[in-house]
Amino acid sequence: MIKAPGFWHRQSGPVARALRPLGTAYSFGAKLRDLATTPTQVAVPVICVGNPTLGGAGKTPSALAIADIVDRAGLTPHFLTRGYGGRLKGPLLVDGAIHAAGDVGDEPLLLARRAATHVARDRVAGAKRAVETGAQAIIMDDGFQNPTLFKTISFLVVDGAAGVGNGEIFPAGPLRASLGQQLTRADGLIIVGPGAQGETVARLAAEAGVPVLPAVLQPNTEAQTLGSTRLLAFCGIGQPEKFFQTLTDLNAEIADRMVFADHHRYKVADIAEIVARAENAKAQTIVTTEKDHVRFDDDNDPGGRFRARLKTVAVSLKFIDPENIAALIRQKLPELT
């Protein structure tokens, strides 16, 4: 996986302007695909949680939080995801005991800890398999841009600090299509964390009549023990600075930090480099994210020795006003109690 180029998150400059025609062509191709596709509807409601941009924004924590809402309201949720970074096309039911990140991707392994999770490149086939295995509601982690499956309700997720970067369409910027085009298909906009960039997107959404749903990421209680600890911190996620800021907020001392590409598939050489850097920095602990932790298995970490010494910071998403999103979902899903 490649790292997002720096110019995506700066005011549009010469490189972005030069690439803008390609972005226009990319967006036009997506529109043609939408027009040429009739979405298939399955027997249970489908809740889509997607990003308007390439890269991380808090989509998976948002999907997990929505699963809690659906579960409390009386429906059994199943997750449906493409399995980005995995080699298996599916449809298949993820089993953490037999599947590794190289098989299904990292995010499905995290989702499967909460509820039944189906990986399928063919979203319709995956949704049908979910219904066959007992899903009463399907939560799509990603798939907002995929027109093949009918969505009962769709949410876009934006990081408050990053927003939508330079506002340009790929490859000139991080947007998957124009923001206005995407907002017309969204039932709600989840803004994760504070930030001026997110406030700008929230204002545009409000002007378009799209409800804005602020949320924050909170570290788990185990992470509190990292305070006043000298750390080497590493991650390969869409917004690495959010991870490092979380550690800083916990009063941890970051002696050294390493950033890999989002969804990076770690190798034995990476482990050796991380350990060497930790020793050079006299770090007491090596810490990473849950999403990174599941990418270590017997292929790159025989015997699990590196995994055993890693500390992880798990986060959960909390909506500032949880009743707002619950009410939105109930409006669209009359099945909910």
C-alpha positions in Angstrom: 0.0 0.0 0.0 1.3 3.5 -0.8 1.3 6.5 1.6 -1.0 9.4 0.7 1.1 12.1 -1.1 1.6 15.2 1.0 0.0 17.6 -1.6 -3.4 15.9 -0.9 -3.5 17.7 2.4 -2.3 21.1 1.3 -4.0 23.9 -0.6 -4.2 22.9 -4.2 -0.9 23.6 -5.9 0.7 23.0 -9.3 0.7 19.2 -9.0 -2.9 19.0 -8.0 -3.9 21.4 -10.8 -2.0 19.3 -13.3 -3.8 16.1 -12.2 -7.2 17.7 -12.0 -8.3 16.5 -15.5 -7.6 12.9 -14.4 -9.8 13.6 -11.3 -12.6 14.8 -13.5 -12.3 11.7 -15.7 -12.3 9.5 -12.6 -15.4 11.1 -11.2 -17.2 10.9 -14.6 -16.4 7.2 -14.8 -17.9 6.7 -11.4 -21.1 8.5 -12.5 -21.4 6.3 -15.6 -21.0 3.2 -13.5 -23.8 4.4 -11.1 -26.1 5.2 -14.0 -25.5 1.8 -15.6 -26.1 -0.2 -12.4 -29.5 -1.1 -10.8 -28.9 -1.8 -7.1 -30.0 -5.1 -5.8 -32.2 -5.0 -2.7 -31.9 -7.8 -0.1 -34.4 -9.0 2.5 -32.9 -7.0 5.5 -32.0 -3.3 5.9 -28.5 -2.3 4.8 -26.6 0.5 6.7 -23.6 1.8 4.8 -20.7 3.5 6.5 -18.2 5.0 4.1 -15.5 7.6 3.5 -15.8 10.4 1.0 -12.0 10.2 0.7 -9.3 7.6 0.3 -7.6 6.8 3.6 -8.7 6.4 7.2 -11.2 8.6 9.0 -12.7 6.4 11.7 -15.0 4.4 9.5 -14.5 1.0 11.2 -15.1 2.5 14.8 -18.2 4.2 13.4 -19.5 0.9 12.0 -18.9 -0.8 15.4 -20.7 2.0 17.2 -23.7 1.7 14.8 -23.8 -2.0 15.4 -24.3 -1.3 19.1 -27.2 1.0 18.3 -28.8 -1.6 16.0 -28.2 -4.4 18.5 -29.8 -2.5 21.4 -32.8 -1.7 19.2 -33.5 -5.4 18.8 -31.9 -6.5 15.5 -28.9 -8.8 15.0 -26.3 -7.0 12.9 -23.8 -8.6 10.6 -20.9 -6.7 9.0 -20.2 -6.8 5.3 -16.9 -5.6 3.9 -14.7 -6.0 0.8 -11.7 -7.2 2.9 -9.3 -4.6 1.6 -5.7 -6.0 1.7 -6.8 -9.6 1.9 -6.3 -12.2 -0.9 -9.7 -14.1 -0.4 -12.5 -12.8 -2.6 -15.4 -14.5 -0.6 -18.1 -14.5 0.1 -16.9 -16.0 3.4 -17.6 -15.7 7.1 -14.5 -14.4 8.9 -13.1 -16.6 11.6 -10.3 -15.1 13.6 -9.1 -18.6 14.6 -8.3 -19.5 11.0 -8.1 -16.3 9.0 -5.2 -13.9 9.1 -4.9 -10.3 7.8 -3.3 -11.6 4.6 -6.5 -13.7 4.0 -9.2 -11.1 4.7 -7.6 -7.8 5.6 -7.1 -6.2 9.0 -10.5 -4.4 9.5 -12.6 -7.6 9.1 -10.6 -9.3 11.9 -11.5 -6.4 14.2 -15.2 -6.4 13.1 -15.5 -10.1 13.6 -14.7 -9.7 17.3 -18.0 -7.8 17.6 -20.4 -9.6 15.3 -20.5 -12.0 12.3 -18.5 -10.5 9.5 -18.7 -11.4 5.8 -15.9 -10.6 3.3 -17.1 -10.4 -0.3 -15.7 -8.5 -3.3 -19.2 -9.1 -4.7 -21.3 -7.1 -2.2 -24.6 -8.5 -3.3 -23.4 -12.1 -2.9 -22.0 -11.2 0.5 -25.2 -9.5 1.6 -27.3 -12.6 0.5 -24.9 -14.8 2.5 -25.3 -12.6 5.5 -29.1 -13.0 5.3 -28.8 -16.7 4.9 -26.7 -16.9 8.1 -29.1 -14.9 10.3 -28.4 -11.2 9.7 -31.4 -9.0 10.6 -29.5 -5.9 9.5 -26.3 -5.5 7.5 -23.7 -2.9 8.2 -21.4 -2.2 5.3 -17.9 -1.1 6.3 -17.1 0.9 3.2 -19.0 0.5 -0.1 -20.5 4.0 -0.3 -19.2 4.2 -3.9 -20.3 0.7 -4.8 -23.7 1.0 -6.6 -24.5 -2.8 -6.8 -26.2 -3.1 -3.4 -29.2 -1.0 -2.3 -28.5 0.9 0.9 -31.3 1.6 3.3 -29.3 4.4 4.9 -25.8 5.7 4.2 -23.3 7.6 6.4 -20.2 9.4 5.4 -17.3 9.6 7.9 -14.8 12.5 7.9 -11.9 13.1 10.2 -12.2 16.5 11.9 -8.6 17.3 11.6 -8.0 16.2 8.0 -11.4 17.0 6.5 -11.3 16.3 2.8 -7.7 17.5 2.3 -7.3 19.8 -0.7 -10.8 19.1 -1.9 -9.6 17.6 -5.1 -10.7 14.3 -6.7 -8.3 11.4 -7.0 -5.5 11.5 -8.1 -5.3 15.3 -7.7 -6.6 14.8 -4.1 -8.1 12.3 -1.7 -11.8 12.6 -2.7 -13.4 9.6 -4.4 -15.9 11.9 -6.1 -16.8 15.5 -5.7 -18.0 16.2 -2.1 -21.2 17.7 -3.4 -22.0 14.6 -5.4 -21.4 12.4 -2.4 -23.4 14.5 0.0 -26.5 14.2 -2.2 -26.4 10.4 -1.5 -25.7 10.6 2.2 -28.2 10.5 5.1 -25.8 11.7 7.7 -22.2 13.0 8.1 -20.2 11.6 11.0 -17.4 14.0 12.0 -14.7 12.3 14.1 -12.9 14.6 16.4 -12.4 18.4 16.4 -10.7 20.4 13.7 -11.2 23.4 11.4 -11.2 21.2 8.3 -14.0 19.0 9.6 -16.0 22.1 10.6 -15.8 23.3 7.0 -17.2 20.0 5.7 -19.9 20.0 8.4 -21.0 23.5 7.2 -21.2 22.3 3.6 -23.2 19.2 4.8 -25.6 21.4 6.8 -26.2 23.7 3.8 -27.0 20.6 1.8 -29.5 19.5 4.4 -27.4 16.5 5.6 -27.5 15.9 9.4 -24.1 16.4 11.1 -23.2 13.8 13.8 -20.1 14.8 15.8 -18.2 12.0 17.5 -14.9 11.3 19.3 -12.5 8.4 19.6 -11.8 7.3 23.2 -8.9 5.0 24.2 -9.7 1.9 26.2 -8.9 1.6 29.9 -5.8 -0.5 29.3 -4.2 2.4 27.4 -4.4 4.5 30.5 -1.5 2.4 31.9 0.8 3.8 29.2 1.0 7.2 31.0 4.5 8.3 32.0 6.0 5.3 29.9 8.9 5.7 27.5 7.6 4.3 24.2 8.4 3.4 20.7 5.1 3.9 18.8 4.5 2.7 15.3 1.4 2.4 13.0 0.3 2.0 9.5 -3.1 3.7 9.4 -4.8 6.5 7.4 -4.3 9.2 10.1 -1.1 8.3 12.0 -1.0 11.6 13.9 -4.2 10.8 15.6 -2.6 7.7 17.2 0.5 9.7 18.3 -1.8 12.4 19.7 -3.7 9.9 21.7 -0.5 8.7 23.3 0.5 12.3 24.1 -2.8 12.9 25.7 -2.2 9.9 27.9 1.1 11.5 29.1 3.2 8.8 27.5 6.7 9.8 26.4 7.2 8.9 22.7 10.9 8.2 22.4 10.7 7.3 18.8 7.9 6.9 16.2 7.6 5.0 12.9 4.9 5.5 10.3 4.1 2.9 7.6 1.6 3.0 4.8 -2.1 2.4 5.6 -2.8 -1.4 5.7 0.9 -2.0 5.5 1.7 -5.8 5.5 4.5 -6.1 7.9 7.5 -8.3 7.1 10.2 -10.0 9.3 12.6 -7.1 8.3 10.1 -4.6 9.6 9.9 -6.3 13.0 13.7 -6.3 13.2 13.8 -2.6 12.5 11.1 -1.8 15.0 12.9 -3.8 17.7 16.3 -2.2 16.9 14.8 1.3 17.0 13.2 0.6 20.3 16.5 -0.6 21.8 18.3 2.5 20.4 15.7 4.8 21.9 15.8 2.9 25.3 12.0 2.5 25.0 10.4 0.5 27.8 7.4 -0.5 25.6 6.5 -0.9 22.0 3.0 0.2 21.2 0.7 0.2 18.2 -2.9 0.2 17.1 -5.3 -2.7 17.2 -5.5 -2.5 13.4 -1.7 -2.9 13.1 -1.6 -5.6 15.8 -3.8 -8.0 13.8 -1.4 -7.9 10.9 1.2 -9.9 12.8 0.7 -13.6 12.5 2.8 -16.8 12.1 3.8 -15.7 8.5 5.8 -12.7 9.7 6.0 -13.4 13.4 6.6 -17.1 13.9 5.7 -18.2 17.4 4.1 -14.8 18.2 7.1 -13.5 20.1 6.8 -10.0 18.7 3.0 -9.9 19.2 3.5 -11.0 22.8 5.6 -8.0 23.7 3.4 -5.4 21.9 1.0 -3.1 23.7 -2.0 -1.9 21.8 -4.2 1.2 22.1 -7.8 0.2 21.3 -10.3 3.1 20.7 -14.0 3.2 20.5 -16.2 5.8 18.9 -18.7 7.8 21.0 -21.3 10.0 19.5 -21.7 13.4 21.1 -25.4 13.0 20.9 -26.1 9.3 20.4 -29.9 9.9 20.2 -29.5 11.9 17.0 -28.0 9.1 15.0 -30.3 6.5 16.7 -33.3 8.6 15.6 -32.0 8.8 12.1 -31.6 5.1 11.9 -35.1 4.4 13.3 -36.6 6.7 10.7 -35.1 4.6 7.9 -35.5 1.2 9.6 -39.0 0.7 10.9 -38.0 -2.8 11.9 -36.2 -1.3 14.9 -38.1 -1.1 18.2 
